């Protein structure tokens, strides 16, 4: 089995772990996908996948216990 870089360790990553935590927190406060996508320079689909933990799932929010 090979190891692949995940998250900000990937050479093509546009976001950091801190960005992902910020995106989830701001969405929880009511900021929409469109606005977050523009702010962070990624697609609405990327934002949605982050919020739903379909991508960047390895990043744990500070207030949530590790699974």
C-alpha angles and dihedrals in degrees: 000000000000126000117234125197112252131201119343090356090070114098093232098045114135094184137055127219088255090054090053092050089048092049092052093046095048093047089052087055091055105267109146130235092249095056094044092048092053093046095051098035097240135109126277087243091057090051092049092050090050093049092048090045093238087127130027087024090149090068110092121203111239094239095050123080117239114264 
